[in-house]
């Protein structure tokens, strides 16, 4: 796909301002999100549009270019439109944005064919939902992976400290969702008579697993699987894909959720791929009990290294009583060269675990004995396994705390701000398509903000939309367009409001080469 096929319009504030003052404009409309024009230009520079020229094996007839269908769905995601039913009123009325991705005025008025009776927009809403469903798993994964590769090639990971998180989240549906997975779990409930009972529950749907650069907020590998599949089945596949996407040496430390814990996988990560890791140990593991016991032994500065962070003293009132809390106070112990995790090794190593004279491979641990001033009960201390040195155990714990960012800045943001769990159709294919296109768009948006070094890097998409979507007007003049504040438009037309809140008339006139009024 050629660049000009997409970017047939050129943004030129000066040229459009000049034509506006002469009454030579072809279209004016309210901007749905001023940020999008710059974002589309960023995609152009990234040559992202070239990745959209996919074959579309699931399409029997292609009346609308597949690339344009994908970009249309990405606009839906960026504008925060949760339901496919809202597309005609929330997206198809944004004429300026549709023109920016290649739709003609005729297509927006009457559609692409004479079939059907469209009240608004270039296509029926179901056409867009069907398009997402028809993209194959291979095409979607290729699009995502090539996007990550493109970002790496452009240097987006040069400032990375090499800290990546590996995590998963459930995407629940109903039992009626076609090809949905199902898992059974036990839920504890307290009855009205204060009895604790266990109730069997069923969850239907899928889960998405991702590898994520915790500081840059860039997703570099992803997979969608049935909800009952265990995360540990996909650890090495995901990490290898992440390394392939961003290049060797970028992924240096992996912060892993407990669900991915597997000794052989950890061994491959460290010994086979040169990637260090930090992962919480499970409560019923022998290595957990050993680490907890050693944390209470006398420190020797080599194998048992205690550390404490004082935190901040805070007095909290509870009714008439007050109590002292220590925010940030933590006590922990680094344990070096534990050898009781039998599964930490290659497949042949674990086979000999029960033999006499078996010696396990060395692994380090960090044991948290006190948190926020409260000591854990004996045998309940939190244990983290790591291949990193533990001479300064607090640094290892602080590093793992970064993994919590994946909950707040990825999964929560994706579900609440990007509507990750609002699917266009209740089928496996549609959900997979929606998830991958959302992840691609989310990652590109974060890359755009990081590349430009804007303050937007620390803001969520919901706040950004709210700030950008008001008071903006897009003006088209033949092959040029410009984005103005509504006050700027009135000033350029010579109708200056008596009170301007966002624009200064004299500065606007100077900016666009107009003679300032006396």
Kinemage of the C-alpha trace (Angstrom):
@kinemage 1
@onewidth
@group {chain A} dominant
@subgroup {mainchain}
@vectorlist {calphas} color= white
{ca unk a 1} P 0.000 0.000 0.000
{ca unk a 2} L 1.446 3.323 -1.002
{ca unk a 3} L 1.813 6.200 1.399
{ca unk a 4} L -0.265 8.550 -0.777
{ca unk a 5} L -3.185 6.142 -0.801
{ca unk a 6} L -3.689 6.959 2.853
{ca unk a 7} L -2.296 10.432 3.324
{ca unk a 8} L -4.104 12.113 0.413
{ca unk a 9} L -4.630 15.201 2.569
{ca unk a 10} L -1.884 17.513 3.798
{ca unk a 11} L -2.082 19.451 7.030
{ca unk a 12} L -1.126 23.085 6.393
{ca unk a 13} L -2.320 25.588 8.975
{ca unk a 14} L -1.019 28.627 7.071
{ca unk a 15} L -2.529 27.664 3.723
{ca unk a 16} L -5.947 26.833 5.159
{ca unk a 17} L -5.947 30.013 7.263
{ca unk a 18} L -5.272 32.057 4.132
{ca unk a 19} L -8.081 30.343 2.228
{ca unk a 20} L -10.424 30.646 5.198
{ca unk a 21} L -10.071 34.420 5.232
{ca unk a 22} L -10.974 34.427 1.504
{ca unk a 23} L -13.958 32.103 1.911
{ca unk a 24} L -12.278 29.328 -0.139
{ca unk a 25} L -12.987 26.270 1.995
{ca unk a 26} L -14.670 23.019 1.020
{ca unk a 27} L -15.732 21.550 4.384
{ca unk a 28} L -15.756 22.440 8.054
{ca unk a 29} L -16.639 20.073 10.883
{ca unk a 30} L -16.146 19.629 14.605
{ca unk a 31} L -13.119 17.530 15.507
{ca unk a 32} L -13.845 14.371 17.476
{ca unk a 33} L -10.312 14.273 18.851
{ca unk a 34} L -7.665 16.750 17.680
{ca unk a 35} L -4.911 14.394 18.824
{ca unk a 36} L -5.847 11.933 16.080
{ca unk a 37} L -4.554 14.042 13.216
{ca unk a 38} L -1.056 14.096 14.696
{ca unk a 39} L -1.361 10.439 15.645
{ca unk a 40} L -2.199 9.455 12.062
{ca unk a 41} L 0.784 11.449 10.856
{ca unk a 42} L 2.922 9.517 13.335
{ca unk a 43} L 1.632 6.226 11.896
{ca unk a 44} L 2.548 7.533 8.480
{ca unk a 45} L 6.135 8.210 9.551
{ca unk a 46} L 6.274 4.790 11.196
{ca unk a 47} L 5.114 3.253 7.889
{ca unk a 48} L 2.456 1.399 9.851
{ca unk a 49} L -0.032 1.497 6.975
{ca unk a 50} L 2.193 -0.831 4.960
{ca unk a 51} L 1.520 -3.533 7.559
{ca unk a 52} L -2.225 -3.418 6.858
{ca unk a 53} L -1.991 -4.742 3.324
{ca unk a 54} L -2.923 -8.270 4.415
{ca unk a 55} L -4.531 -10.912 2.239
{ca unk a 56} L -7.707 -11.297 4.289
{ca unk a 57} L -8.164 -15.047 3.922
{ca unk a 58} L -11.497 -14.932 5.757
{ca unk a 59} L -13.075 -12.460 3.324
{ca unk a 60} L -15.121 -13.807 0.409
{ca unk a 61} L -15.725 -10.402 -1.143
{ca unk a 62} L -13.643 -7.300 -0.496
{ca unk a 63} L -15.621 -4.187 -1.431
{ca unk a 64} L -13.944 -2.036 1.225
{ca unk a 65} L -10.138 -2.290 1.480
{ca unk a 66} L -9.168 -4.404 4.478
{ca unk a 67} L -6.646 -1.789 5.552
{ca unk a 68} L -9.377 0.829 5.721
{ca unk a 69} L -11.609 -1.480 7.736
{ca unk a 70} L -8.802 -1.991 10.251
{ca unk a 71} L -8.135 1.734 10.500
{ca unk a 72} L -11.855 2.385 10.955
{ca unk a 73} L -11.970 -0.052 13.844
{ca unk a 74} L -8.860 1.556 15.340
{ca unk a 75} L -10.643 4.911 15.255
{ca unk a 76} L -13.515 3.289 17.163
{ca unk a 77} L -11.015 2.148 19.791
{ca unk a 78} L -9.250 5.511 20.029
{ca unk a 79} L -12.512 7.404 20.390
{ca unk a 80} L -13.516 5.153 23.285
{ca unk a 81} L -16.667 3.804 21.635
{ca unk a 82} L -17.578 0.732 23.734
{ca unk a 83} L -20.314 -0.835 21.597
{ca unk a 84} L -20.448 -1.643 17.900
{ca unk a 85} L -24.043 -0.376 18.002
{ca unk a 86} L -22.760 3.131 18.756
{ca unk a 87} L -20.486 3.265 15.714
{ca unk a 88} L -23.049 4.949 13.370
{ca unk a 89} L -23.739 7.798 15.803
{ca unk a 90} L -20.342 8.111 17.507
{ca unk a 91} L -17.878 7.336 14.706
{ca unk a 92} L -19.591 7.756 11.334
{ca unk a 93} L -20.611 11.311 12.186
{ca unk a 94} L -16.923 12.228 12.555
{ca unk a 95} L -16.601 13.164 8.892
{ca unk a 96} L -13.227 14.847 9.295
{ca unk a 97} L -11.624 11.792 10.865
{ca unk a 98} L -13.012 9.463 8.205
{ca unk a 99} L -11.665 11.734 5.484
{ca unk a 100} L -8.261 11.594 7.141
{ca unk a 101} L -8.107 7.795 6.657
{ca unk a 102} L -9.233 7.894 3.038
{ca unk a 103} L -13.043 7.928 2.831
{ca unk a 104} L -14.549 10.148 0.151
{ca unk a 105} L -17.562 12.367 0.675
{ca unk a 106} L -19.620 10.121 -1.623
{ca unk a 107} L -18.697 6.985 0.317
{ca unk a 108} L -19.687 8.626 3.592
{ca unk a 109} L -23.014 9.746 2.162
{ca unk a 110} L -24.186 6.649 0.259
{ca unk a 111} L -21.778 3.876 1.238
{ca unk a 112} L -19.752 1.566 -0.978
{ca unk a 113} L -22.626 -0.083 -2.806
{ca unk a 114} L -26.344 0.276 -3.481
{ca unk a 115} L -27.323 -2.684 -1.294
{ca unk a 116} L -29.081 -1.834 1.959
{ca unk a 117} L -30.400 1.432 3.262
{ca unk a 118} L -27.783 3.228 5.328
{ca unk a 119} L -29.023 5.963 7.607
{ca unk a 120} L -25.498 7.200 8.259
{ca unk a 121} L -21.929 6.305 7.364
{ca unk a 122} L -19.992 4.440 4.677
{ca unk a 123} L -21.084 0.949 5.809
{ca unk a 124} L -23.441 -0.909 8.105
{ca unk a 125} L -22.134 -1.352 11.661
{ca unk a 126} L -22.291 -5.137 11.241
{ca unk a 127} L -19.936 -4.897 8.271
{ca unk a 128} L -17.267 -3.528 10.588
{ca unk a 129} L -17.938 -6.220 13.219
{ca unk a 130} L -17.799 -8.948 10.565
{ca unk a 131} L -14.481 -7.598 9.297
{ca unk a 132} L -12.894 -7.937 12.737
{ca unk a 133} L -14.207 -11.491 13.008
{ca unk a 134} L -12.845 -12.527 9.602
{ca unk a 135} L -9.245 -11.616 10.317
{ca unk a 136} L -7.369 -14.855 10.961
{ca unk a 137} L -5.304 -15.524 14.091
{ca unk a 138} L -2.157 -15.654 11.949
{ca unk a 139} L -2.894 -12.290 10.333
{ca unk a 140} L -3.590 -10.649 13.679
{ca unk a 141} L -0.468 -12.003 15.362
{ca unk a 142} L 1.625 -11.011 12.349
{ca unk a 143} L 0.229 -7.467 12.479
{ca unk a 144} L 0.961 -7.179 16.198
{ca unk a 145} L 4.465 -8.646 15.971
{ca unk a 146} L 5.439 -6.554 12.966
{ca unk a 147} L 4.175 -3.444 14.751
{ca unk a 148} L 6.443 -4.219 17.719
{ca unk a 149} L 9.338 -4.866 15.321
{ca unk a 150} L 8.701 -1.552 13.576
{ca unk a 151} L 8.842 0.277 16.917
{ca unk a 152} L 12.093 -1.469 17.817
{ca unk a 153} L 13.630 -0.546 14.465
{ca unk a 154} L 12.735 3.100 15.073
{ca unk a 155} L 14.559 3.083 18.413
{ca unk a 156} L 11.657 3.097 20.854
{ca unk a 157} L 13.449 0.667 23.179
{ca unk a 158} L 16.778 2.481 23.293
{ca unk a 159} L 15.885 4.027 26.658
{ca unk a 160} L 14.506 0.783 28.064
{ca unk a 161} L 16.128 -0.503 31.251
{ca unk a 162} L 15.261 -4.023 30.152
{ca unk a 163} L 12.526 -4.619 32.742
{ca unk a 164} L 9.551 -6.484 31.300
{ca unk a 165} L 6.498 -8.021 32.961
{ca unk a 166} L 4.750 -11.259 32.023
{ca unk a 167} L 1.117 -11.497 33.078
{ca unk a 168} L -2.376 -12.563 32.023
{ca unk a 169} L -5.967 -11.477 32.569
{ca unk a 170} L -9.278 -13.233 32.000
{ca unk a 171} L -11.701 -12.042 29.311
{ca unk a 172} L -15.002 -13.394 30.543
{ca unk a 173} L -18.012 -13.981 28.308
{ca unk a 174} L -21.268 -15.858 28.728
{ca unk a 175} L -21.783 -19.557 28.101
{ca unk a 176} L -23.469 -18.650 24.803
{ca unk a 177} L -20.290 -17.226 23.303
{ca unk a 178} L -19.253 -19.424 20.380
{ca unk a 179} L -16.132 -21.535 21.075
{ca unk a 180} L -15.610 -19.942 24.501
{ca unk a 181} L -13.483 -21.835 27.001
{ca unk a 182} L -14.741 -22.825 30.451
{ca unk a 183} L -13.028 -23.240 33.811
{ca unk a 184} L -14.361 -24.387 37.158
{ca unk a 185} L -13.209 -22.733 40.346
{ca unk a 186} L -14.146 -22.701 44.019
{ca unk a 187} L -15.417 -19.554 45.673
{ca unk a 188} L -15.581 -19.092 49.435
{ca unk a 189} L -18.642 -17.326 50.812
{ca unk a 190} L -19.793 -16.362 54.282
{ca unk a 191} L -23.411 -17.252 55.002
{ca unk a 192} L -25.832 -15.195 57.090
{ca unk a 193} L -25.059 -17.371 60.105
{ca unk a 194} L -21.312 -16.645 59.755
{ca unk a 195} L -20.450 -20.031 58.253
{ca unk a 196} L -17.761 -20.242 55.557
{ca unk a 197} L -18.890 -22.401 52.650
{ca unk a 198} L -17.256 -23.302 49.348
{ca unk a 199} L -19.309 -22.898 46.189
{ca unk a 200} L -18.337 -24.212 42.756
{ca unk a 201} L -18.413 -21.568 40.027
{ca unk a 202} L -17.889 -21.631 36.270
{ca unk a 203} L -16.253 -18.950 34.174
{ca unk a 204} L -16.537 -18.799 30.389
{ca unk a 205} L -14.363 -16.979 27.909
{ca unk a 206} L -10.701 -16.457 27.118
{ca unk a 207} L -7.556 -14.951 28.566
{ca unk a 208} L -4.942 -12.664 27.078
{ca unk a 209} L -1.277 -13.090 27.994
{ca unk a 210} L 1.219 -10.301 27.366
{ca unk a 211} L 4.859 -9.293 27.746
{ca unk a 212} L 5.061 -5.610 28.641
{ca unk a 213} L 7.834 -3.022 29.043
{ca unk a 214} L 6.850 -1.669 32.449
{ca unk a 215} L 8.215 1.864 32.094
{ca unk a 216} L 7.583 2.611 28.424
{ca unk a 217} L 4.121 0.974 28.563
{ca unk a 218} L 4.676 -0.925 25.334
{ca unk a 219} L 3.238 -4.418 24.808
{ca unk a 220} L 5.766 -6.492 22.854
{ca unk a 221} L 4.175 -9.966 22.713
{ca unk a 222} L 0.628 -11.243 23.193
{ca unk a 223} L -1.501 -14.341 22.891
{ca unk a 224} L -5.230 -15.083 23.304
{ca unk a 225} L -6.127 -18.559 24.612
{ca unk a 226} L -9.191 -20.271 26.149
{ca unk a 227} L -9.792 -19.267 29.761
{ca unk a 228} L -9.019 -22.740 31.160
{ca unk a 229} L -5.510 -22.911 29.669
{ca unk a 230} L -2.730 -22.599 32.254
{ca unk a 231} L -0.416 -19.627 31.785
{ca unk a 232} L 2.770 -21.667 32.210
{ca unk a 233} L 2.107 -23.447 28.901
{ca unk a 234} L 2.939 -20.251 27.015
{ca unk a 235} L 5.851 -18.674 28.924
{ca unk a 236} L 8.685 -19.531 26.575
{ca unk a 237} L 6.608 -18.983 23.428
{ca unk a 238} L 5.720 -15.468 24.548
{ca unk a 239} L 9.201 -14.533 25.721
{ca unk a 240} L 10.859 -15.844 22.558
{ca unk a 241} L 8.413 -13.856 20.462
{ca unk a 242} L 9.102 -10.755 22.568
{ca unk a 243} L 12.859 -11.145 22.057
{ca unk a 244} L 12.334 -11.631 18.332
{ca unk a 245} L 10.187 -8.506 18.156
{ca unk a 246} L 12.432 -6.106 20.095
{ca unk a 247} L 15.817 -7.629 19.312
{ca unk a 248} L 18.469 -9.437 21.382
{ca unk a 249} L 19.645 -7.907 24.633
{ca unk a 250} L 16.607 -5.680 25.201
{ca unk a 251} L 14.716 -8.020 27.538
{ca unk a 252} L 17.066 -8.362 30.511
{ca unk a 253} L 14.825 -8.966 33.528
{ca unk a 254} L 11.415 -10.639 33.470
{ca unk a 255} L 8.966 -9.898 36.302
{ca unk a 256} L 6.678 -12.907 36.303
{ca unk a 257} L 3.245 -13.533 37.768
{ca unk a 258} L 2.966 -16.614 40.001
{ca unk a 259} L 0.740 -18.348 37.440
{ca unk a 260} L 3.700 -18.694 35.056
{ca unk a 261} L 5.963 -20.350 37.653
{ca unk a 262} L 7.681 -23.417 36.193
{ca unk a 263} L 11.194 -24.555 37.109
{ca unk a 264} L 12.230 -25.765 33.686
{ca unk a 265} L 11.014 -22.538 32.043
{ca unk a 266} L 12.948 -20.449 34.569
{ca unk a 267} L 16.073 -22.477 33.817
{ca unk a 268} L 15.698 -21.862 30.084
{ca unk a 269} L 15.156 -18.148 30.664
{ca unk a 270} L 18.368 -17.787 32.668
{ca unk a 271} L 20.673 -20.406 31.183
{ca unk a 272} L 19.351 -20.568 27.626
{ca unk a 273} L 18.305 -16.976 26.958
{ca unk a 274} L 20.341 -14.968 29.457
{ca unk a 275} L 17.250 -13.347 31.003
{ca unk a 276} L 17.049 -12.848 34.764
{ca unk a 277} L 13.723 -13.225 36.551
{ca unk a 278} L 11.802 -12.444 39.734
{ca unk a 279} L 8.712 -14.528 40.563
{ca unk a 280} L 6.681 -15.144 43.752
{ca unk a 281} L 7.029 -18.651 45.167
{ca unk a 282} L 3.930 -20.715 45.930
{ca unk a 283} L 3.053 -21.328 49.577
{ca unk a 284} L 3.194 -25.135 49.353
{ca unk a 285} L 6.660 -25.359 47.748
{ca unk a 286} L 9.577 -26.860 49.707
{ca unk a 287} L 11.849 -24.035 48.606
{ca unk a 288} L 9.368 -21.581 50.158
{ca unk a 289} L 9.546 -23.284 53.551
{ca unk a 290} L 13.349 -23.447 53.365
{ca unk a 291} L 13.629 -19.738 52.541
{ca unk a 292} L 11.238 -18.834 55.369
{ca unk a 293} L 13.215 -20.901 57.853
{ca unk a 294} L 16.583 -19.460 56.813
{ca unk a 295} L 15.197 -15.917 57.077
{ca unk a 296} L 14.985 -16.460 60.851
{ca unk a 297} L 18.577 -17.717 61.094
{ca unk a 298} L 21.555 -15.575 62.061
{ca unk a 299} L 22.766 -13.283 59.294
{ca unk a 300} L 26.217 -13.983 57.837
{ca unk a 301} L 26.399 -11.224 55.200
{ca unk a 302} L 26.992 -13.761 52.419
{ca unk a 303} L 24.148 -16.265 52.284
{ca unk a 304} L 21.704 -14.607 54.697
{ca unk a 305} L 21.451 -10.846 54.249
{ca unk a 306} L 18.801 -8.885 56.179
{ca unk a 307} L 17.644 -5.461 55.084
{ca unk a 308} L 15.136 -2.954 56.394
{ca unk a 309} L 13.538 0.182 55.028
{ca unk a 310} L 12.313 2.503 57.766
{ca unk a 311} L 9.425 4.083 55.888
{ca unk a 312} L 7.422 7.096 57.066
{ca unk a 313} L 5.672 7.383 60.423
{ca unk a 314} L 2.006 8.333 60.187
{ca unk a 315} L -0.589 8.794 62.934
{ca unk a 316} L -4.081 7.634 61.922
{ca unk a 317} L -7.242 8.440 63.860
{ca unk a 318} L -9.903 5.774 64.311
{ca unk a 319} L -12.803 7.332 66.153
{ca unk a 320} L -11.472 8.375 69.551
{ca unk a 321} L -8.379 6.217 69.193
{ca unk a 322} L -5.184 6.851 67.287
{ca unk a 323} L -2.662 4.371 65.968
{ca unk a 324} L 0.777 4.675 64.402
{ca unk a 325} L 1.412 3.301 60.936
{ca unk a 326} L 4.657 3.102 59.043
{ca unk a 327} L 4.041 3.650 55.352
{ca unk a 328} L 6.697 2.046 53.198
{ca unk a 329} L 8.282 0.191 56.107
{ca unk a 330} L 9.492 -3.226 55.059
{ca unk a 331} L 11.826 -5.825 56.545
{ca unk a 332} L 13.255 -8.535 54.332
{ca unk a 333} L 16.051 -11.066 54.080
{ca unk a 334} L 18.034 -12.109 51.038
{ca unk a 335} L 18.807 -15.850 50.876
{ca unk a 336} L 21.578 -16.945 48.498
{ca unk a 337} L 22.052 -20.295 46.760
{ca unk a 338} L 18.942 -22.208 47.754
{ca unk a 339} L 19.008 -25.695 46.235
{ca unk a 340} L 15.639 -27.098 47.287
{ca unk a 341} L 13.684 -26.197 44.133
{ca unk a 342} L 14.016 -29.594 42.434
{ca unk a 343} L 12.320 -28.482 39.237
{ca unk a 344} L 14.784 -25.655 38.563
{ca unk a 345} L 16.844 -27.233 35.803
{ca unk a 346} L 16.470 -28.933 32.457
{ca unk a 347} L 14.137 -31.902 31.864
{ca unk a 348} L 16.862 -34.455 32.608
{ca unk a 349} L 17.795 -32.716 35.876
{ca unk a 350} L 14.289 -32.930 37.374
{ca unk a 351} L 14.103 -36.688 36.636
{ca unk a 352} L 16.791 -37.324 39.252
{ca unk a 353} L 15.146 -35.261 42.002
{ca unk a 354} L 14.314 -38.281 44.180
{ca unk a 355} L 17.668 -40.019 43.823
{ca unk a 356} L 20.185 -40.247 46.652
{ca unk a 357} L 22.844 -37.583 46.463
{ca unk a 358} L 20.751 -35.308 44.225
{ca unk a 359} L 21.840 -31.668 44.403
{ca unk a 360} L 19.573 -28.942 43.125
{ca unk a 361} L 20.664 -25.940 41.125
{ca unk a 362} L 21.312 -22.749 43.065
{ca unk a 363} L 18.596 -20.128 43.169
{ca unk a 364} L 18.280 -16.950 45.246
{ca unk a 365} L 15.301 -15.762 47.255
{ca unk a 366} L 13.994 -12.636 48.950
{ca unk a 367} L 11.826 -13.196 52.041
{ca unk a 368} L 9.574 -10.360 53.205
{ca unk a 369} L 9.163 -10.693 56.982
{ca unk a 370} L 7.435 -7.401 57.775
{ca unk a 371} L 5.271 -5.098 55.674
{ca unk a 372} L 4.040 -1.609 56.630
{ca unk a 373} L 5.193 -2.216 60.191
{ca unk a 374} L 3.249 -5.475 60.526
{ca unk a 375} L 5.210 -8.707 60.919
{ca unk a 376} L 4.053 -11.782 59.004
{ca unk a 377} L 3.244 -14.862 61.059
{ca unk a 378} L 5.914 -17.560 61.108
{ca unk a 379} L 5.571 -19.648 57.968
{ca unk a 380} L 3.479 -16.969 56.232
{ca unk a 381} L 6.323 -14.731 55.052
{ca unk a 382} L 6.244 -13.771 51.374
{ca unk a 383} L 8.963 -15.393 49.273
{ca unk a 384} L 10.260 -14.286 45.864
{ca unk a 385} L 12.566 -16.472 43.787
{ca unk a 386} L 15.138 -14.767 41.595
{ca unk a 387} L 18.262 -15.313 39.533
{ca unk a 388} L 19.427 -11.790 40.403
{ca unk a 389} L 22.063 -11.226 43.112
{ca unk a 390} L 20.544 -10.505 46.539
{ca unk a 391} L 23.337 -8.473 48.126
{ca unk a 392} L 20.739 -5.683 48.251
{ca unk a 393} L 17.449 -7.577 48.610
{ca unk a 394} L 15.325 -4.401 48.757
{ca unk a 395} L 16.344 -3.569 45.184
{ca unk a 396} L 14.980 -6.918 44.009
{ca unk a 397} L 11.684 -6.313 45.817
{ca unk a 398} L 11.412 -2.757 44.426
{ca unk a 399} L 12.021 -4.146 40.979
{ca unk a 400} L 9.213 -6.666 41.332
{ca unk a 401} L 6.891 -3.901 42.500
{ca unk a 402} L 7.089 -2.598 38.940
{ca unk a 403} L 5.095 -5.652 37.864
{ca unk a 404} L 2.070 -4.180 39.617
{ca unk a 405} L 2.108 -1.509 36.918
{ca unk a 406} L 0.801 -4.120 34.521
{ca unk a 407} L -2.426 -4.245 36.528
{ca unk a 408} L -2.930 -0.488 36.658
{ca unk a 409} L -1.406 0.806 33.434
{ca unk a 410} L -2.305 -2.080 31.142
{ca unk a 411} L -5.127 -4.393 32.186
{ca unk a 412} L -7.185 -1.890 34.176
{ca unk a 413} L -6.577 0.861 31.629
{ca unk a 414} L -7.389 -1.469 28.729
{ca unk a 415} L -10.632 -2.683 30.288
{ca unk a 416} L -11.876 0.642 31.621
{ca unk a 417} L -10.427 3.147 29.163
{ca unk a 418} L -10.042 1.101 25.984
{ca unk a 419} L -13.014 -1.278 26.480
{ca unk a 420} L -10.954 -4.423 25.985
{ca unk a 421} L -13.834 -6.583 27.253
{ca unk a 422} L -16.518 -4.971 25.050
{ca unk a 423} L -16.541 -7.294 22.066
{ca unk a 424} L -18.062 -6.565 18.616
{ca unk a 425} L -19.530 -10.101 18.381
{ca unk a 426} L -19.830 -13.085 20.715
{ca unk a 427} L -17.459 -15.416 18.882
{ca unk a 428} L -13.885 -16.505 19.500
{ca unk a 429} L -12.673 -14.986 16.227
{ca unk a 430} L -14.315 -11.612 16.879
{ca unk a 431} L -12.940 -11.447 20.414
{ca unk a 432} L -9.426 -12.328 19.252
{ca unk a 433} L -9.614 -9.687 16.517
{ca unk a 434} L -10.874 -7.061 18.949
{ca unk a 435} L -8.180 -7.857 21.525
{ca unk a 436} L -5.268 -7.757 19.088
{ca unk a 437} L -6.437 -4.556 17.378
{ca unk a 438} L -6.905 -2.948 20.788
{ca unk a 439} L -3.408 -3.997 21.898
{ca unk a 440} L -1.890 -2.694 18.654
{ca unk a 441} L -3.683 0.641 18.999
{ca unk a 442} L -2.850 0.954 22.709
{ca unk a 443} L 0.842 0.259 22.073
{ca unk a 444} L 1.048 2.673 19.140
{ca unk a 445} L -0.650 5.421 21.161
{ca unk a 446} L 1.838 4.978 24.010
{ca unk a 447} L 4.744 4.891 21.562
{ca unk a 448} L 3.504 8.113 19.963
{ca unk a 449} L 3.435 9.919 23.275
{ca unk a 450} L 6.838 8.571 24.310
{ca unk a 451} L 8.474 9.509 21.012
{ca unk a 452} L 7.341 13.110 21.170
{ca unk a 453} L 8.270 13.454 24.816
{ca unk a 454} L 4.947 15.012 25.709
{ca unk a 455} L 3.387 15.181 29.119
{ca unk a 456} L 0.706 12.921 27.712
{ca unk a 457} L 2.999 9.978 28.478
{ca unk a 458} L 1.710 9.887 32.034
{ca unk a 459} L -1.960 10.380 31.279
{ca unk a 460} L -4.645 7.793 30.650
{ca unk a 461} L -6.537 7.757 27.366
{ca unk a 462} L -9.810 8.771 29.054
{ca unk a 463} L -8.379 12.026 30.379
{ca unk a 464} L -6.678 12.710 27.074
{ca unk a 465} L -9.923 12.331 25.137
{ca unk a 466} L -11.730 14.658 27.506
{ca unk a 467} L -9.079 17.337 27.064
{ca unk a 468} L -8.751 17.079 23.304
{ca unk a 469} L -12.257 16.594 22.010
{ca unk a 470} L -13.771 19.996 22.747
{ca unk a 471} L -13.435 23.413 21.077
{ca unk a 472} L -11.637 22.046 17.993
{ca unk a 473} L -12.706 22.536 14.388
{ca unk a 474} L -11.238 20.857 11.297
{ca unk a 475} L -11.321 22.975 8.150
{ca unk a 476} L -10.746 21.416 4.704
{ca unk a 477} L -9.664 23.352 1.628
{ca unk a 478} L -9.274 21.020 -1.354
{ca unk a 479} L -6.281 18.782 -0.517
{ca unk a 480} L -5.334 20.693 2.632
{ca unk a 481} L -6.738 20.638 6.136
{ca unk a 482} L -6.064 22.424 9.424
{ca unk a 483} L -7.208 22.110 13.027
{ca unk a 484} L -8.200 25.328 14.759
{ca unk a 485} L -9.631 26.304 18.082
{ca unk a 486} L -13.155 27.664 17.555
{ca unk a 487} L -12.014 31.099 18.709
{ca unk a 488} L -9.220 31.085 16.108
{ca unk a 489} L -11.793 30.503 13.371
{ca unk a 490} L -13.824 33.540 14.398
{ca unk a 491} L -10.680 35.688 14.650
{ca unk a 492} L -9.553 34.638 11.156
{ca unk a 493} L -12.999 35.490 9.787
{ca unk a 494} L -12.770 38.936 11.333
{ca unk a 495} L -15.537 38.320 13.873
{ca unk a 496} L -13.546 38.722 17.079
{ca unk a 497} L -15.417 37.821 20.287
{ca unk a 498} L -15.423 40.541 22.917
{ca unk a 499} L -13.920 38.038 25.366
{ca unk a 500} L -11.531 35.301 24.204
{ca unk a 501} L -10.745 32.566 26.724
{ca unk a 502} L -8.192 30.476 24.807
{ca unk a 503} L -6.748 32.587 22.009
{ca unk a 504} L -5.270 36.091 21.841
{ca unk a 505} L -6.436 37.901 18.647
{ca unk a 506} L -3.142 39.724 18.094
{ca unk a 507} L -1.082 36.500 18.390
{ca unk a 508} L -3.444 34.642 16.047
{ca unk a 509} L -3.137 37.401 13.423
{ca unk a 510} L 0.655 37.383 13.653
{ca unk a 511} L 0.817 33.566 13.547
{ca unk a 512} L -1.100 33.415 10.276
{ca unk a 513} L 0.398 36.524 8.653
{ca unk a 514} L -2.640 38.791 8.965
{ca unk a 515} L -2.297 42.546 9.410
{ca unk a 516} L -3.198 43.367 13.007
{ca unk a 517} L -6.189 45.616 13.373
{ca unk a 518} L -5.536 49.024 14.865
